[in-house]
Amino acid sequence: VTHSIPACIGSMTINNKQLDNETPVSIFAVNKCYGTVQDGTFFDGSGFAALVREGYKVRSDVNISLEFRTTAAHGVLLGVSSAKVDAIGLEIVHGKVLFHVNNGAGRITAAYEPRGTNSLCDGKWHKLQANKSKHHISLIIDGNLVHTDNPYIQSTSADTNNPIYVGGYPADVKQNCLTSKSSFHGCLRNLALTKGQHTELFDFSRAFDLRGVFPHSCPGAEH
């Protein structure tokens, strides 16, 4: 067995001596345990998950779906960006969800702003779908649809072959369709990207780079 156990371990003794897990000699990718947990992946607000090392090709069509839970008004949800301008990005900025797409001719944005006192940063689960179909883009949050006009109708393909960064991204990586540098703080679950009939579900424990991300459980309440 070469991988770590996704579990909580406590009250360990060796030769009747209780181990002190409060002040370990060294520690790596170990988070505190929570009394109540939910399925999902916890992002502690300091890092990101990097998926598809060999590169994800957005091209003309993609549908992104996920659920998120946060109390923070800012945070990167997802980005795929070429070194040029072609890119897509999902982020929370000032409590709004923004879906940016650049097919090469210029960035366009679909923005969802909750009405009245309804907040997306209330620590409850919210469902998100972001759809790019050629030059059309739309965003559905909790069943509410937003779409935007795209003046660049001749430009239909986001030519990427780059990793998918979720919850943030490294300082040395360009993200042309993200305005925020804030890492996401909260929980994500059920991330899926669909092209045509093919849906790919992403397991964060298979990320090739994971920083400040705990893939197997979310605390039952925000910490």
C-alpha beads as a LAMMPS data file, in Angstrom:
LAMMPS data file: protein, C-alpha beads

223 atoms
222 bonds

1 atom types
1 bond types

-500.0 500.0 xlo xhi
-500.0 500.0 ylo yhi
-500.0 500.0 zlo zhi

Masses

1 110.0

Atoms # bond

1 1 1 0.000 0.000 0.000
2 1 1 1.551 3.283 -1.111
3 1 1 -1.249 5.761 -0.452
4 1 1 -2.437 7.358 2.755
5 1 1 -5.636 6.424 4.569
6 1 1 -8.607 8.813 4.181
7 1 1 -9.643 8.655 7.830
8 1 1 -9.282 10.078 11.309
9 1 1 -6.929 8.462 13.796
10 1 1 -6.842 9.380 17.490
11 1 1 -5.775 8.216 20.955
12 1 1 -2.852 6.160 19.681
13 1 1 -0.568 4.539 22.233
14 1 1 2.697 2.653 21.755
15 1 1 3.942 0.562 24.692
16 1 1 1.230 2.114 26.842
17 1 1 2.542 5.603 26.092
18 1 1 0.101 8.059 24.533
19 1 1 1.471 9.681 21.359
20 1 1 1.361 13.468 21.307
21 1 1 -0.291 14.421 18.012
22 1 1 -0.597 18.107 18.965
23 1 1 3.136 18.809 18.493
24 1 1 4.407 16.384 15.842
25 1 1 8.043 16.345 14.736
26 1 1 6.828 16.667 11.139
27 1 1 3.442 16.765 9.420
28 1 1 2.303 16.574 5.790
29 1 1 -1.240 16.764 4.347
30 1 1 -2.883 16.005 7.673
31 1 1 -5.873 18.091 8.660
32 1 1 -7.823 18.183 11.889
33 1 1 -10.751 15.793 12.238
34 1 1 -14.302 17.066 12.430
35 1 1 -17.127 15.818 14.608
36 1 1 -19.541 16.031 11.687
37 1 1 -18.461 15.600 8.082
38 1 1 -20.096 15.686 4.645
39 1 1 -19.085 14.201 1.319
40 1 1 -16.989 16.564 -0.730
41 1 1 -13.579 18.192 -0.811
42 1 1 -12.453 20.831 1.680
43 1 1 -10.373 23.784 0.433
44 1 1 -8.730 25.668 3.305
45 1 1 -8.286 28.928 1.351
46 1 1 -4.536 28.616 0.828
47 1 1 -4.079 26.488 -2.275
48 1 1 -5.584 24.617 -5.216
49 1 1 -6.072 21.264 -6.911
50 1 1 -4.456 20.652 -10.313
51 1 1 -6.140 18.109 -12.587
52 1 1 -5.308 16.670 -16.039
53 1 1 -1.538 17.138 -16.150
54 1 1 -1.459 16.276 -19.865
55 1 1 -3.826 19.166 -20.654
56 1 1 -7.571 19.695 -21.087
57 1 1 -8.877 20.817 -24.479
58 1 1 -11.882 23.113 -24.016
59 1 1 -12.349 23.873 -27.731
60 1 1 -15.885 24.690 -28.917
61 1 1 -18.133 23.099 -26.300
62 1 1 -17.993 22.281 -22.601
63 1 1 -20.499 22.079 -19.762
64 1 1 -19.123 22.390 -16.219
65 1 1 -21.208 21.346 -13.229
66 1 1 -20.334 21.419 -9.544
67 1 1 -21.714 22.186 -6.106
68 1 1 -20.033 24.627 -3.742
69 1 1 -20.405 25.785 -0.155
70 1 1 -18.575 28.817 1.220
71 1 1 -18.822 31.783 3.577
72 1 1 -16.223 33.795 1.619
73 1 1 -17.251 36.505 -0.868
74 1 1 -14.202 35.855 -3.087
75 1 1 -12.579 32.732 -4.470
76 1 1 -11.425 30.964 -7.618
77 1 1 -13.607 28.011 -8.574
78 1 1 -12.006 26.748 -11.802
79 1 1 -9.682 27.858 -14.568
80 1 1 -8.224 26.420 -17.764
81 1 1 -5.944 28.792 -19.643
82 1 1 -3.534 28.653 -22.536
83 1 1 -0.357 30.737 -22.485
84 1 1 -2.015 32.977 -25.111
85 1 1 -5.498 34.383 -24.501
86 1 1 -7.754 31.363 -24.998
87 1 1 -9.212 30.360 -21.645
88 1 1 -12.239 29.747 -19.438
89 1 1 -12.646 30.753 -15.793
90 1 1 -15.188 30.440 -12.971
91 1 1 -14.883 32.567 -9.848
92 1 1 -16.746 34.220 -6.991
93 1 1 -16.106 37.966 -6.769
94 1 1 -17.969 40.203 -4.282
95 1 1 -20.485 37.387 -3.767
96 1 1 -21.277 37.101 -7.514
97 1 1 -20.430 34.070 -9.656
98 1 1 -18.616 34.994 -12.875
99 1 1 -18.073 32.707 -15.875
100 1 1 -15.456 34.100 -18.268
101 1 1 -14.656 32.721 -21.721
102 1 1 -12.099 33.870 -24.274
103 1 1 -12.211 32.091 -27.633
104 1 1 -9.288 34.178 -28.840
105 1 1 -11.032 37.396 -29.847
106 1 1 -11.782 38.806 -26.390
107 1 1 -13.112 37.901 -22.964
108 1 1 -16.866 37.716 -22.380
109 1 1 -18.514 37.183 -19.003
110 1 1 -21.797 35.790 -17.715
111 1 1 -22.427 37.065 -14.174
112 1 1 -24.911 35.791 -11.611
113 1 1 -25.765 38.104 -8.740
114 1 1 -28.179 36.788 -6.097
115 1 1 -31.247 38.937 -5.539
116 1 1 -32.106 40.726 -2.319
117 1 1 -30.672 39.245 0.836
118 1 1 -30.072 35.841 -0.771
119 1 1 -26.397 35.059 -0.564
120 1 1 -24.243 32.444 -2.249
121 1 1 -21.767 32.823 0.629
122 1 1 -24.109 31.513 3.328
123 1 1 -22.291 28.237 4.014
124 1 1 -25.041 26.236 2.253
125 1 1 -24.668 24.068 -0.850
126 1 1 -25.334 25.741 -4.206
127 1 1 -25.547 24.089 -7.629
128 1 1 -23.640 25.617 -10.516
129 1 1 -23.661 24.856 -14.242
130 1 1 -21.528 26.798 -16.710
131 1 1 -22.046 26.116 -20.391
132 1 1 -19.960 27.157 -23.395
133 1 1 -21.401 26.217 -26.760
134 1 1 -19.275 27.756 -29.509
135 1 1 -19.685 31.535 -28.952
136 1 1 -22.673 31.185 -26.585
137 1 1 -22.069 31.100 -22.834
138 1 1 -24.511 30.711 -19.954
139 1 1 -24.526 30.167 -16.217
140 1 1 -27.163 28.412 -14.102
141 1 1 -27.026 28.868 -10.316
142 1 1 -29.604 26.998 -8.229
143 1 1 -31.828 26.799 -11.320
144 1 1 -31.506 30.501 -12.248
145 1 1 -30.247 31.053 -15.809
146 1 1 -27.997 33.928 -16.902
147 1 1 -26.553 34.335 -20.384
148 1 1 -24.707 37.102 -22.128
149 1 1 -24.359 38.494 -25.637
150 1 1 -21.085 37.754 -27.394
151 1 1 -19.959 40.296 -29.990
152 1 1 -17.228 37.907 -31.213
153 1 1 -19.506 35.440 -33.005
154 1 1 -16.847 34.321 -35.512
155 1 1 -14.604 33.076 -32.715
156 1 1 -15.945 29.771 -31.346
157 1 1 -13.080 27.673 -29.954
158 1 1 -11.027 28.099 -26.767
159 1 1 -7.827 26.380 -27.837
160 1 1 -6.414 25.128 -24.553
161 1 1 -4.247 22.132 -23.779
162 1 1 -3.570 22.934 -20.140
163 1 1 -4.309 21.610 -16.659
164 1 1 -7.610 22.324 -14.923
165 1 1 -6.946 24.354 -11.774
166 1 1 -9.661 24.181 -9.127
167 1 1 -9.954 26.416 -6.066
168 1 1 -6.918 28.526 -6.992
169 1 1 -3.728 28.296 -9.040
170 1 1 0.051 28.650 -8.607
171 1 1 1.554 32.125 -8.707
172 1 1 3.660 31.270 -11.772
173 1 1 0.725 29.989 -13.851
174 1 1 -1.140 32.399 -16.141
175 1 1 -4.943 32.360 -15.982
176 1 1 -6.318 34.672 -18.645
177 1 1 -9.974 34.227 -17.619
178 1 1 -9.664 34.738 -13.868
179 1 1 -9.593 38.169 -12.227
180 1 1 -9.224 36.933 -8.633
181 1 1 -6.105 35.488 -7.044
182 1 1 -8.009 34.454 -3.895
183 1 1 -8.012 30.726 -3.256
184 1 1 -11.422 29.215 -2.579
185 1 1 -12.298 28.565 1.074
186 1 1 -15.073 26.047 1.563
187 1 1 -16.222 22.772 0.061
188 1 1 -16.757 21.507 -3.473
189 1 1 -18.385 18.298 -4.680
190 1 1 -19.616 16.562 -7.848
191 1 1 -17.289 18.350 -10.296
192 1 1 -18.033 17.118 -13.820
193 1 1 -17.102 18.352 -17.291
194 1 1 -19.300 17.229 -20.189
195 1 1 -18.610 17.304 -23.922
196 1 1 -21.464 15.988 -26.044
197 1 1 -22.422 12.605 -24.606
198 1 1 -19.178 12.174 -22.647
199 1 1 -19.171 13.222 -18.987
200 1 1 -15.987 13.143 -16.931
201 1 1 -16.310 13.134 -13.136
202 1 1 -13.233 14.386 -11.281
203 1 1 -11.899 12.804 -8.098
204 1 1 -9.732 15.342 -6.261
205 1 1 -7.684 12.591 -4.626
206 1 1 -6.297 11.906 -8.132
207 1 1 -5.058 15.484 -8.611
208 1 1 -1.405 15.692 -9.674
209 1 1 -0.875 18.669 -7.370
210 1 1 -2.904 19.289 -4.213
211 1 1 -2.153 22.171 -1.836
212 1 1 -4.390 23.104 1.082
213 1 1 -7.018 20.685 -0.226
214 1 1 -8.438 17.702 1.663
215 1 1 -10.180 15.473 -0.859
216 1 1 -12.236 13.073 1.232
217 1 1 -14.411 15.118 3.554
218 1 1 -15.851 18.527 4.363
219 1 1 -16.409 19.746 7.904
220 1 1 -20.120 19.758 8.713
221 1 1 -19.951 23.490 9.399
222 1 1 -17.490 26.136 8.231
223 1 1 -14.225 26.288 10.206

Bonds

1 1 1 2
2 1 2 3
3 1 3 4
4 1 4 5
5 1 5 6
6 1 6 7
7 1 7 8
8 1 8 9
9 1 9 10
10 1 10 11
11 1 11 12
12 1 12 13
13 1 13 14
14 1 14 15
15 1 15 16
16 1 16 17
17 1 17 18
18 1 18 19
19 1 19 20
20 1 20 21
21 1 21 22
22 1 22 23
23 1 23 24
24 1 24 25
25 1 25 26
26 1 26 27
27 1 27 28
28 1 28 29
29 1 29 30
30 1 30 31
31 1 31 32
32 1 32 33
33 1 33 34
34 1 34 35
35 1 35 36
36 1 36 37
37 1 37 38
38 1 38 39
39 1 39 40
40 1 40 41
41 1 41 42
42 1 42 43
43 1 43 44
44 1 44 45
45 1 45 46
46 1 46 47
47 1 47 48
48 1 48 49
49 1 49 50
50 1 50 51
51 1 51 52
52 1 52 53
53 1 53 54
54 1 54 55
55 1 55 56
56 1 56 57
57 1 57 58
58 1 58 59
59 1 59 60
60 1 60 61
61 1 61 62
62 1 62 63
63 1 63 64
64 1 64 65
65 1 65 66
66 1 66 67
67 1 67 68
68 1 68 69
69 1 69 70
70 1 70 71
71 1 71 72
72 1 72 73
73 1 73 74
74 1 74 75
75 1 75 76
76 1 76 77
77 1 77 78
78 1 78 79
79 1 79 80
80 1 80 81
81 1 81 82
82 1 82 83
83 1 83 84
84 1 84 85
85 1 85 86
86 1 86 87
87 1 87 88
88 1 88 89
89 1 89 90
90 1 90 91
91 1 91 92
92 1 92 93
93 1 93 94
94 1 94 95
95 1 95 96
96 1 96 97
97 1 97 98
98 1 98 99
99 1 99 100
100 1 100 101
101 1 101 102
102 1 102 103
103 1 103 104
104 1 104 105
105 1 105 106
106 1 106 107
107 1 107 108
108 1 108 109
109 1 109 110
110 1 110 111
111 1 111 112
112 1 112 113
113 1 113 114
114 1 114 115
115 1 115 116
116 1 116 117
117 1 117 118
118 1 118 119
119 1 119 120
120 1 120 121
121 1 121 122
122 1 122 123
123 1 123 124
124 1 124 125
125 1 125 126
126 1 126 127
127 1 127 128
128 1 128 129
129 1 129 130
130 1 130 131
131 1 131 132
132 1 132 133
133 1 133 134
134 1 134 135
135 1 135 136
136 1 136 137
137 1 137 138
138 1 138 139
139 1 139 140
140 1 140 141
141 1 141 142
142 1 142 143
143 1 143 144
144 1 144 145
145 1 145 146
146 1 146 147
147 1 147 148
148 1 148 149
149 1 149 150
150 1 150 151
151 1 151 152
152 1 152 153
153 1 153 154
154 1 154 155
155 1 155 156
156 1 156 157
157 1 157 158
158 1 158 159
159 1 159 160
160 1 160 161
161 1 161 162
162 1 162 163
163 1 163 164
164 1 164 165
165 1 165 166
166 1 166 167
167 1 167 168
168 1 168 169
169 1 169 170
170 1 170 171
171 1 171 172
172 1 172 173
173 1 173 174
174 1 174 175
175 1 175 176
176 1 176 177
177 1 177 178
178 1 178 179
179 1 179 180
180 1 180 181
181 1 181 182
182 1 182 183
183 1 183 184
184 1 184 185
185 1 185 186
186 1 186 187
187 1 187 188
188 1 188 189
189 1 189 190
190 1 190 191
191 1 191 192
192 1 192 193
193 1 193 194
194 1 194 195
195 1 195 196
196 1 196 197
197 1 197 198
198 1 198 199
199 1 199 200
200 1 200 201
201 1 201 202
202 1 202 203
203 1 203 204
204 1 204 205
205 1 205 206
206 1 206 207
207 1 207 208
208 1 208 209
209 1 209 210
210 1 210 211
211 1 211 212
212 1 212 213
213 1 213 214
214 1 214 215
215 1 215 216
216 1 216 217
217 1 217 218
218 1 218 219
219 1 219 220
220 1 220 221
221 1 221 222
222 1 222 223
